[in-house]
Amino acid sequence: MTVTDKAEVVIIGSGVIGNAAAYYMAKRGASVIVLEGSEIIGNGGSSRNGGGVRQSARDPRELPLVMYAVENLWPGLSDELGMDVEYCKKGNLRLGKGEAHRKILQGLCDRSTAQGLDVRMLDGDEVREINPYLSDEVTCASWCPTDGHANPLRTTLAYYRAARQLGVRFYTRELATGLIMDKGRLRYVKTACGDLFEGDTILVAAGYSSRALLHTVGIDIPMNKGLLEAIVTEAEPPMFEQMLGTAPADFYGHQTPHGSFVFGGHTGMEPYFGEYAGDGLNPSQAISAPTAARAILNFFPRLKNTKLVRTWAGSMDECADKVPVMDRPAEVPGLAVACGFTGHGFGIAPAAGLLLSELVLDGRASTLSLGAFRYDRFARPAD
């Protein structure tokens, strides 16, 4: 077999997770190749998300990672990577309407405070003291003052650029189609172009596409493809700096530094997209943006005359238990996996990238445990 290129580590997927892992590995002196199937770096969910850097309402398994990132990585990330990622640490309001939402939010608060997170409940008047633009329909919210948001596209590209400066070799238009074993160990990645890449370790971090690729070596991660869509408005005068969400997690948004709003979430129309959702790079739907806009006006009537500039949509790799897999499956020596982030990956990306670098280069993560993200947690328990 003729090898196109080889390195200590070959990473499949140039999203924010793959790029962050590449950066932290290269920072330690490892040789790294990153393969991207499209012609654009960060072409999937990494550049199509709401940009939340959220600790509140996290699964307890993810919370230590994002808390570590907020304390140790996000604040200095722009300086470290040499590019402004527009990180803003001004808090997160998770909004509720009525008693049912209050119960959801209280439960989320209780689980988070049990792990040491500063988060508390507010009534409607207290919410509007923080954000006076919210409507009277908001009757309660959870408030985490250390949450925030950042620019997902700039963050993904900042990791890419910094990794390249450290010698990481990126190949675009190299769609990985198979993993090849050699003498009982994973060694090669085959691409649709007919190229072959060799690595001592292969890290599969390709979102939902990871599932089919992992099947080629007998590994299956229980994931589905989920569709999310966001809308972007024209620039408005500064109104608020917080990240926003809702108790049922069907809405999120923030105002960007240049004034536009990015709002997204579930519209309720996703089951009706059918074949029109397709596998395109931006499967936006004419039925979903108006639905989202009407829902947003329930929270922000002030925006009723604000124009929409564009929409974007993308798929997420929704794992069966809603948290990712980050592991080295024992069944396939030489393989590492990072997928199933279920739309939560952006905020934990710096910590995930750092921990994956330790997992790959040292055999185990040392800064924090990755035990909760093992591949074999889905195995059927013994009778």
C-alpha positions in Angstrom: 0.0 0.0 0.0 1.2 3.5 -0.9 0.8 5.9 2.0 -0.1 9.5 1.1 1.1 10.9 4.5 1.7 9.7 8.0 1.9 11.1 11.5 1.8 10.0 15.1 -1.9 10.9 15.2 -4.5 11.1 12.4 -7.7 13.0 13.3 -10.8 12.6 11.2 -12.9 15.7 11.4 -11.9 19.4 11.5 -14.6 20.6 13.7 -13.9 22.5 17.0 -13.3 19.2 18.8 -10.9 17.8 16.2 -9.1 21.1 15.8 -8.7 21.6 19.6 -7.4 18.1 20.0 -4.9 18.7 17.2 -3.7 22.0 18.7 -3.1 20.5 22.2 -1.4 17.5 20.8 0.9 19.6 18.6 1.6 21.9 21.5 3.1 18.8 23.2 5.2 18.1 20.2 3.2 15.4 18.5 3.0 15.1 14.7 -0.7 15.4 13.7 -2.7 15.1 10.5 -6.3 16.3 10.3 -8.6 15.0 7.5 -11.7 17.0 6.5 -14.2 15.6 4.0 -15.5 18.9 2.8 -13.5 21.8 1.4 -14.2 24.0 4.4 -12.7 23.8 7.9 -15.4 23.5 10.6 -18.1 22.9 8.0 -20.5 21.0 10.3 -22.1 21.9 13.6 -18.9 23.6 14.9 -19.7 26.7 12.8 -23.4 26.3 13.0 -24.4 26.6 16.7 -25.5 29.2 19.2 -22.1 29.7 20.7 -23.1 29.0 24.3 -20.4 28.4 26.9 -22.8 27.0 29.4 -22.3 25.3 32.7 -25.9 25.6 34.0 -28.4 22.8 33.1 -25.6 20.5 32.0 -25.6 16.8 32.5 -23.7 16.1 35.7 -21.2 14.1 33.8 -20.3 17.0 31.5 -20.3 19.7 34.2 -16.8 19.2 35.5 -15.4 19.6 32.0 -17.1 22.8 31.2 -16.5 24.2 34.7 -12.8 23.5 34.2 -12.9 25.1 30.8 -14.6 28.3 32.1 -12.2 28.6 34.9 -8.9 27.7 33.1 -9.2 27.8 29.3 -11.9 30.1 27.9 -10.7 33.3 29.6 -7.3 33.2 28.0 -8.2 31.4 24.8 -8.1 34.5 22.5 -4.6 35.4 23.7 -3.4 31.8 23.5 -4.6 31.2 20.0 -3.8 34.7 18.7 -7.3 35.3 17.5 -10.3 36.9 19.2 -12.9 34.2 19.8 -15.4 36.8 21.2 -15.7 35.1 24.6 -18.2 36.9 26.8 -18.7 35.8 30.4 -21.8 37.7 31.3 -24.1 35.0 32.6 -26.9 32.7 31.4 -30.6 33.2 32.0 -32.6 29.9 31.5 -36.2 31.1 31.1 -39.4 29.6 32.3 -43.1 30.2 31.9 -45.3 28.8 34.7 -45.0 26.3 37.4 -44.0 23.3 35.3 -41.0 25.2 34.0 -40.1 26.3 37.5 -39.9 22.7 38.6 -37.6 21.8 35.7 -35.3 24.7 36.5 -35.3 24.1 40.2 -34.2 20.5 39.6 -31.5 21.6 37.2 -30.3 24.2 39.8 -30.3 21.6 42.6 -28.1 19.1 40.6 -25.7 21.9 39.6 -25.3 23.4 43.0 -24.6 19.9 44.4 -21.5 19.9 42.2 -20.3 23.4 43.3 -21.8 25.6 40.5 -23.0 29.1 41.4 -26.5 29.0 40.0 -29.8 30.2 41.6 -33.5 30.7 40.8 -35.0 34.1 40.0 -38.7 35.2 39.8 -40.0 37.1 36.8 -39.2 40.6 38.3 -35.7 39.6 39.2 -35.2 38.3 35.6 -36.2 41.6 34.1 -33.9 43.5 36.4 -31.1 41.6 34.6 -32.7 41.7 31.2 -35.5 44.4 30.9 -36.3 43.5 27.3 -37.9 40.1 28.3 -41.7 40.0 28.2 -44.0 39.4 31.1 -44.6 35.9 29.9 -41.3 35.0 31.6 -42.2 34.1 35.2 -39.0 32.6 36.4 -35.4 31.7 35.4 -32.2 30.1 36.6 -29.3 32.4 36.7 -25.6 31.4 36.4 -23.4 34.5 36.4 -20.3 32.6 35.2 -21.8 31.3 32.0 -21.4 33.0 28.7 -20.9 32.7 25.0 -18.3 32.9 22.2 -18.2 32.9 18.4 -18.2 29.3 17.2 -16.8 30.0 13.8 -13.9 32.1 15.1 -13.1 29.6 17.8 -13.0 26.7 15.4 -10.8 28.7 13.0 -8.6 29.9 15.8 -7.8 26.4 16.8 -7.2 25.5 13.2 -4.8 28.4 12.6 -2.9 27.8 15.9 -2.6 24.1 15.1 -1.2 24.8 11.6 1.3 27.2 13.1 2.5 24.3 15.3 2.9 22.1 12.2 -0.4 20.2 12.0 -1.1 19.2 8.4 -4.8 19.7 7.4 -6.2 17.9 4.3 -9.6 19.1 3.0 -11.7 17.2 0.4 -10.4 14.0 2.0 -13.6 12.2 3.0 -12.7 9.2 5.2 -14.5 6.1 4.0 -12.8 3.3 6.0 -10.4 2.3 8.8 -7.9 -0.4 8.0 -6.3 -2.7 10.6 -2.7 -4.0 10.3 -1.4 -6.9 12.4 -4.2 -6.5 14.9 -3.9 -2.7 15.3 -5.7 0.2 13.6 -3.1 1.8 11.3 -4.7 3.4 8.2 -7.5 5.7 7.1 -8.8 5.3 3.5 -10.4 8.2 1.8 -12.9 8.6 -1.1 -10.0 10.1 -3.2 -8.1 6.8 -2.9 -5.5 8.3 -0.6 -4.2 6.4 2.4 -3.1 8.0 5.7 -1.1 6.2 8.4 -1.0 7.0 12.1 0.0 5.3 15.4 -3.4 6.5 16.7 -6.5 7.4 14.7 -8.9 9.8 16.4 -12.4 9.7 14.9 -14.1 13.1 15.6 -16.4 13.4 12.7 -19.8 14.0 14.3 -22.6 11.8 13.1 -20.4 10.6 10.2 -18.3 8.9 12.9 -20.9 6.1 13.2 -20.6 4.7 9.7 -16.8 5.1 9.8 -16.5 3.2 13.1 -18.7 0.4 11.7 -15.7 -0.5 9.4 -13.8 -1.8 12.4 -16.9 -3.2 14.3 -17.5 -0.3 16.6 -21.0 1.2 17.0 -21.9 4.4 18.9 -25.7 4.6 19.4 -26.4 8.0 17.8 -29.0 9.6 15.7 -28.8 12.7 13.5 -30.6 15.7 14.9 -31.4 18.8 12.9 -31.1 22.3 14.5 -31.6 25.6 12.8 -30.7 29.2 13.8 -31.7 32.6 12.6 -29.5 35.7 12.5 -31.0 39.3 12.6 -29.7 42.6 11.4 -27.6 44.6 13.9 -29.5 46.4 16.7 -28.2 48.7 19.4 -26.8 46.8 22.4 -29.6 45.3 24.5 -28.1 42.5 26.6 -24.9 40.4 27.0 -26.3 37.3 28.7 -26.7 33.9 27.0 -30.3 32.8 27.0 -32.0 29.4 27.1 -35.4 28.0 28.2 -36.5 25.3 30.7 -37.5 22.8 28.0 -34.3 23.6 26.0 -36.2 24.5 22.9 -34.7 28.0 22.5 -31.3 29.7 22.9 -29.7 32.9 21.8 -27.5 35.9 22.4 -26.6 39.3 21.0 -23.3 39.3 19.2 -20.6 42.1 19.7 -21.6 43.8 16.5 -25.3 43.9 17.4 -27.0 41.1 15.5 -28.9 38.4 17.4 -28.4 34.7 17.0 -31.4 32.6 18.0 -32.0 29.0 17.5 -33.4 25.7 18.9 -36.2 23.3 18.1 -39.1 24.7 16.1 -41.4 21.7 16.3 -41.2 21.5 12.5 -38.2 19.1 12.4 -40.3 15.9 12.0 -41.9 17.4 8.9 -38.7 18.1 7.0 -38.5 14.6 5.7 -36.5 14.2 2.5 -36.1 18.0 2.2 -33.7 18.0 5.2 -31.4 15.9 3.1 -27.7 15.8 3.7 -26.9 19.2 2.3 -24.5 21.5 4.0 -27.1 24.0 5.0 -30.6 22.4 5.0 -32.5 25.4 6.1 -36.3 25.3 5.7 -38.8 27.9 4.7 -41.2 26.6 7.3 -38.9 26.8 10.3 -37.6 30.3 10.4 -41.0 32.0 10.6 -41.9 29.5 13.4 -38.8 30.4 15.3 -39.4 34.1 14.8 -42.9 33.9 16.2 -41.6 32.0 19.3 -38.9 34.6 19.8 -41.4 37.4 19.8 -43.0 35.8 22.9 -39.8 36.5 24.7 -38.7 39.8 23.0 -41.7 41.8 21.6 -39.2 44.7 21.1 -37.8 42.8 18.1 -41.0 42.7 16.1 -39.7 45.0 13.4 -36.2 43.6 13.3 -35.2 42.0 10.0 -33.9 38.5 9.6 -30.6 38.5 7.6 -30.1 34.7 7.2 -30.6 31.3 8.6 -28.4 28.3 8.9 -29.0 24.7 9.8 -26.9 21.7 10.5 -27.1 18.2 12.0 -25.9 17.2 15.4 -24.7 13.7 16.5 -27.3 13.0 19.2 -26.0 10.2 21.5 -28.4 7.7 23.1 -27.8 9.1 26.7 -27.2 12.7 25.5 -23.5 12.9 26.4 -20.5 12.2 24.2 -18.2 9.2 23.9 -14.5 10.1 24.4 -12.5 6.8 24.8 -10.0 4.4 23.4 -12.1 1.2 22.8 -10.1 -1.8 23.9 -11.5 -3.9 21.0 -9.5 -1.8 18.5 -6.0 -0.9 19.5 -4.9 2.3 17.9 -8.4 3.8 17.9 -9.7 6.8 19.8 -13.2 8.2 19.6 -14.8 11.6 20.2 -18.4 11.9 19.0 -22.0 12.0 20.2 -21.7 15.5 21.7 -25.5 16.1 21.2 -25.3 19.8 20.5 -23.3 20.4 23.7 -19.8 20.2 22.3 -18.9 23.8 21.7 -18.8 24.9 25.3 -16.7 22.0 26.4 -14.5 21.9 23.3 -11.3 23.4 25.0 -11.5 20.9 27.9 -12.4 18.0 25.5 -9.5 18.9 23.2 -7.1 19.0 26.1 -8.3 15.7 27.6 -8.3 14.0 24.3 -4.7 15.0 23.8 -3.9 13.3 27.1 -5.9 10.3 26.3 -4.2 9.8 23.0 -0.6 10.7 23.9 -0.5 9.3 27.5 -3.1 6.5 27.3 -5.3 8.2 29.9 -6.7 11.7 30.7 -5.0 13.1 33.8 -6.4 16.7 34.1 -10.0 15.3 34.6 -11.5 11.9 34.4 -13.1 10.7 31.2 -14.6 7.7 32.9 -18.2 8.8 32.4 -17.6 9.0 28.6 -16.4 5.4 28.1 -17.5 3.6 25.0 -18.5 0.4 26.9 -21.1 2.2 29.1 -23.7 1.1 26.5 -22.9 -2.6 26.9 -25.6 -4.8 28.2 -25.0 -5.7 31.9 -24.2 -9.3 32.8 -27.2 -11.4 33.8 
